Amino acid sequence: MSFEYHNLRSGTAAVSSDDQFAQAVLEGLSREPKRLPSWLIFDDRGSRIFTEITQLAGYHPAQCEFEIFQNHKQAVTDLLAKHAFRVIELGAGDGKKTQILLEHFIQGRLAFDYVPIDISEGAVKNLVAFLESRFSQSTMSVTGLAADYFDGLRAIKEQSNLRNFVLFLGSTIGNMELPAAELFVRKLRESLNDGDYLMIGFDLMKHPKTLYSAYNDSTGVFERFNLHLLDVLNRKLGANFVKDHYVQQGHYNPGTHAVESYIYSTREHVVFIEVLGKDFFFGAWEPMQTEHSYKYTQSEIELLAEKSGYRIVKHLFDTHNHFVDSIWEVKK
Ligand SMILES: C[S@@+](CC[C@H](N)C(=O)[O-])C[C@H]1O[C@@H](n2cnc3c(N)ncnc32)[C@H](O)[C@@H]1O
């Protein structure tokens, strides 16, 4: 069995991903109110802090998904075992939840490839090293790709005898607004074959107080995660943000159906960003949005699947119905 890591973001691709990063920051800081996309946070350290979030007892999206995988791993195995398959994970992060499934497949003596894809180079590298240390004598081969989702998918060898099982977990789809989520799953369908499966983790709408507690932990990990964005901007773009001048808070916005995290500058000041060659003014207590996590209803999920050319195979819920991993089949 082989364990490989490929960085598709190095060389000339690194220049274009740096440009994409700078462009996203310029656009976000030019908006009124300022708003930056959450993918900017995920450098190596950002991924490590996100892993700390997934370990918080109150962060239900992760705890529910761990429970779903434990309770339903046999159902997923039964679905896949009929056919040779390959597991592709988009935005794999530390891959901890997925390992529950991978281990179960291995125990069932199923031979398969696992392809984790993530823009965070450190996350993919560590994941491949960990899997190799743990599963080198198993029925699984691993090819980790440090890449954007669709660059990673394009780089994967087409193998018509394999059914792809694509995972998009952790409620990452919630970071997109509804129209963007629809575009994303439609584009994904174009990259996949008839009969492939897609499993998406959706956080469901629930009591706003539960949502508030999930995104405002008393130990301050969420604040550290969101403020880390300022370190990333300082390092990657030569900005001069002073982290101590900012605080963070998340809240559920019934207007957008999303938990939104904001960082607030506690004083009026100007930040210079060298790579953009530009000053940005921040007023006292001006908010800047750093996270958007849409909360779905079951009917929105079903509409999204049907409108985008998928057949719903199964919904896997946690015991509190707080979260669902929804399995769809590509129909062409
Ligand atoms: C919310 S975290 C979820 C991580 C993991 N799937 C989980 O459930 O714990 C989102 C992950 O997607 C990755 N990511 C974000 N945008 C990406 C993109 N455009 N291409 C590839 N990975 C991306 C981030 O680096 C991060 O690891």
The ligand as a MOL file (V3000), in Angstrom:
LIG
                    3D

  0  0  0     0  0            999 V3000
M  V30 BEGIN CTAB
M  V30 COUNTS 27 29 0 0 0
M  V30 BEGIN ATOM
M  V30 1 C -14.4170 23.9220 8.4600 0
M  V30 2 S -12.9140 23.1020 8.1430 0 CHG=1
M  V30 3 C -13.4200 21.4020 8.1380 0
M  V30 4 C -12.2910 20.4220 8.3180 0
M  V30 5 C -12.7270 18.9440 8.3980 0
M  V30 6 N -13.3890 18.5320 7.1780 0
M  V30 7 C -13.6410 18.7340 9.5570 0
M  V30 8 O -14.8050 18.3700 9.3420 0
M  V30 9 O -13.2030 18.8870 10.7150 0 CHG=-1
M  V30 10 C -12.7140 23.4560 6.4090 0
M  V30 11 C -11.4960 22.8350 5.7620 0
M  V30 12 O -11.5630 23.1010 4.3440 0
M  V30 13 C -10.3030 23.5860 3.8940 0
M  V30 14 N -10.5810 24.4500 2.7460 0
M  V30 15 C -11.2310 25.6450 2.7570 0
M  V30 16 N -11.3380 26.1280 1.5080 0
M  V30 17 C -10.7480 25.2190 0.6800 0
M  V30 18 C -10.5490 25.1540 -0.7370 0
M  V30 19 N -10.9770 26.1260 -1.5460 0
M  V30 20 N -9.9180 24.0770 -1.2370 0
M  V30 21 C -9.4700 23.0790 -0.4160 0
M  V30 22 N -9.6300 23.0910 0.9410 0
M  V30 23 C -10.2670 24.1510 1.4760 0
M  V30 24 C -9.6900 24.2850 5.0870 0
M  V30 25 O -8.2830 24.3630 5.0170 0
M  V30 26 C -10.1840 23.4010 6.2580 0
M  V30 27 O -9.2970 22.3530 6.5340 0
M  V30 END ATOM
M  V30 BEGIN BOND
M  V30 1 1 1 2
M  V30 2 1 2 3
M  V30 3 1 2 10
M  V30 4 1 3 4
M  V30 5 1 4 5
M  V30 6 1 5 6
M  V30 7 1 5 7
M  V30 8 2 7 8
M  V30 9 1 7 9
M  V30 10 1 10 11
M  V30 11 1 11 12
M  V30 12 1 11 26
M  V30 13 1 12 13
M  V30 14 1 13 14
M  V30 15 1 13 24
M  V30 16 1 14 15
M  V30 17 1 14 23
M  V30 18 2 15 16
M  V30 19 1 16 17
M  V30 20 1 17 18
M  V30 21 2 17 23
M  V30 22 1 18 19
M  V30 23 2 18 20
M  V30 24 1 20 21
M  V30 25 2 21 22
M  V30 26 1 22 23
M  V30 27 1 24 25
M  V30 28 1 24 26
M  V30 29 1 26 27
M  V30 END BOND
M  V30 END CTAB
M  END
